[in-house]
Amino acid sequence: MKSPIRKIPDLLKDWDGIGKKIRRNGRVTVFLDFDGTLVDIAPRPELVRLTAPARRILRRLARHPNATLVIVSGRRRPELLKHIGIPGIHYFGLYGWESNAKSSLPASVRTTLRRARARLKPLLGAYPDVWIENKRSSLSVHLLDVPSTLQPRVRRELRTSLLPFLKTLHAVGNIRDVEILPRSIPGKGRAVRRFLAQPAHRKSFPLYFGDDFSDESGFAAVRRGVSVLVGRPRPTSARYSLRNPAEVAAALGELETTLSEM
């Protein structure tokens, strides 16, 4: 029997208490996932759209002297720049590993990724609704269109196929995909901790918004601040919740109002 999902407070309903903490601290660092957090999930990754209200509030917060915005996504950094592209925001692609245009993998790791992709081809034949996105530095096995009854079997077979590559690669299971990453890309939590360790951000009040399993390490990395699960309730270490990207934009609006009162 599954354990009941822990009910966590609604961020917008509890904003007054959070606002007091932000005013006492004086500075905030806001970490935001992209898909499912800033934008609604689309049938294909290229079809997502950042709404005008979300773009406006991001643009204003990016200019605010007491706020730092960081996008931490499983997407490649150039994609984030294409879909958002607002100056003043820090863009971290591939789970925080890709922080600038110079990020690159050794040739041996890229070769292993190509071999792993070839190994997964029978999976595509057996399950036509599965498709693989080649991000060059990782592989994303998309399961959005796979019936929920089949997903556990697909995930098991995928992991079995990857067994020969476990010294170099690891699989990160998400809600709608499985990401196959080099072991040199450990996850979002480390990127968040490294960013907050910088002298300019060490004393800032951190907030992290995310919807996926890969965001759990980010939630843990901002334990002294605010962690927010976006989307349907599920087991999580996040302390607060929001229902959708529209509510994330509303929360960022509340943050702007709080900063203006300081």
PETA-V196646 format. One record per run of one state. SS is the DSSP state (A for helix, B for strand, O for the rest). FROM is the first residue (numbers start at 0). LEN is the number of residues. If there is no record, write none. Layout:
((SS & FROM & LEN) (SS & FROM & LEN))
This chain:
((O & 0 & 8) (B & 8 & 2) (O & 10 & 4) (A & 14 & 11) (O & 25 & 2) (B & 27 & 5) (O & 32 & 2) (B & 34 & 1) (O & 35 & 3) (B & 38 & 1) (O & 39 & 5) (A & 44 & 3) (O & 47 & 4) (A & 51 & 12) (O & 63 & 3) (B & 66 & 6) (O & 72 & 4) (A & 76 & 7) (O & 83 & 6) (B & 89 & 4) (O & 93 & 4) (B & 97 & 1) (O & 98 & 8) (A & 106 & 13) (O & 119 & 1) (A & 120 & 6) (O & 126 & 4) (B & 130 & 4) (O & 134 & 3) (B & 137 & 5) (O & 142 & 5) (A & 147 & 14) (O & 161 & 1) (A & 162 & 3) (O & 165 & 3) (B & 168 & 5) (O & 173 & 3) (B & 176 & 6) (O & 182 & 5) (A & 187 & 9) (O & 196 & 8) (B & 204 & 6) (O & 210 & 2) (A & 212 & 9) (O & 221 & 4) (B & 225 & 5) (O & 230 & 9) (B & 239 & 3) (O & 242 & 2) (A & 244 & 16) (O & 260 & 2))
